[in-house]
Amino acid sequence: MPEFLPRIALAILAFVVSGVALAGTSDDWKTNATVYLWLPSLNGELRFGALESAGTVDAGKILDSLEMAFMGAFEVSRGDVSFLSDVIYLDLEAGKSGDFVALPGGDERSTNADLGISGWQLGLYAAHTLTTSERLQLRGVAGLRYLTLDVEAQVGITSPREERSRRFERSAAVWDGVVGVRGQFSLNDNWFIPFHADIGTGESELTWQVLSGIGFRFGRFDTQLVYRHLEWQQGSTDLMQNLSFSGPGLGLKWRF
């Protein structure tokens, strides 16, 4: 088991338990949990240090197979203050033949490339209501975003200078601080537009995300169809370079 999993599990468990405990101590505390089926595509580049002469692997051209993706959120709130957690799990892999490796000088040559990526994103936020009305609820958010990836690649390279095949395994983990806004705009008693946008930096040069869609309320539940874009920009020597995940998600929120 990857060593980061116990830390993430402990953080999520502590957040959930504290939220449930707070909700149970006062009727003023409100809680909700959301689970999404997310279907993202990946764009960006991955650099393997041992493959310096071969440059970068364009993951967006290689990955076309989604093994699993899960997205969930948990929130506790009281008055104008709320605390949120956001979790994403991704497992993608694919293999193709073609021009997927950028060589120094601009040449592109590759006979085959097999790539697998798995990882977690964890967001922990505090939010404060900026404005609320019959239609609009707007909150400012600040918090931390953590990303960890395990990457395996088998690359066969053919160029004017050489022909070789290598296997690489690398892991990366980054922490970033983010600020932003989130909320929803009510169209009527049942239909609403949820939204979230944030931006930040830290171990990444820049990270940002946007999410919006359409939702429908019924009883203690909401259904939401959203589109989410989540991106990291890092230095030229890092494993992840301009890495982004984008795609639709179908979610169910339970208010309890």
Secondary structure, DSSP 8 states (H G I E B T S, - for coil): --THHHHHHHHHHHHHHHHHHHHHH-TT-EEEEEEEEE--EEEEEE--GGGGGG-EEEHHHH---EEEEEEEEEEEEETTEEEEEEEEEEEEEEEE-SS-EE-TTS-B--SEEEEEEEEEEEEEEEEEEEEE-SSEEEEEEEEEEEEEEEEEEEEEEE-SS-EEEEEEEEEEEEEEEEEEEEEEEESSSSEEEEEEEEEEEESSSEEEEEEEEEEEEETTEEEEEEEEEEEEE--TTSSEEEEEEEEEEEEEEEE-
